[in-house]
């Protein structure tokens, strides 16, 4: 069975009839949030590594 990439991703992030602009509007905040969580985790690890 053959799956189209946009068919797979449209169910997770955006509506099936969404444009690339709508896709970016939904995905970019999720990606920024992920990077923020990773960045805070990294800063905390470095802080406690230097502390102890």
C-alpha positions in Angstrom: 0.0 0.0 0.0 1.4 3.4 -1.0 1.0 6.4 1.4 1.4 10.0 0.4 3.6 12.0 2.8 1.0 14.8 3.0 -1.8 12.3 3.8 0.2 11.0 6.7 1.1 14.3 8.2 -2.2 16.1 7.6 -3.9 14.0 10.2 -1.4 14.8 12.9 -0.9 18.6 12.5 -3.3 20.2 10.1 -6.6 19.7 8.3 -6.5 17.5 5.1 -7.1 20.5 2.8 -4.5 22.7 4.5 -2.0 24.7 2.5 1.8 24.7 3.2 1.3 28.1 5.0 -1.3 26.5 7.3 1.0 23.6 7.9 3.9 25.8 8.9 1.6 27.9 11.1 0.8 24.7 13.0 4.2 23.0 13.1 6.5 25.9 13.7 5.1 26.6 17.3 5.4 22.9 18.1 9.0 22.8 16.9 9.9 26.0 18.8 8.3 24.6 22.0 10.4 21.4 21.6 13.6 23.4 21.2 12.7 25.5 24.2 12.3 22.4 26.3 15.5 20.9 25.1 17.3 24.2 25.7 16.0 24.5 29.3 17.0 20.9 30.0 20.5 21.6 28.7 21.0 24.8 30.7 19.8 23.0 33.9 22.2 20.1 33.3 25.1 22.4 32.8 24.2 24.4 35.9 24.0 21.4 38.1 27.2 19.9 36.5 29.1 23.1 37.5 27.5 23.3 40.9 28.4 19.8 42.0 
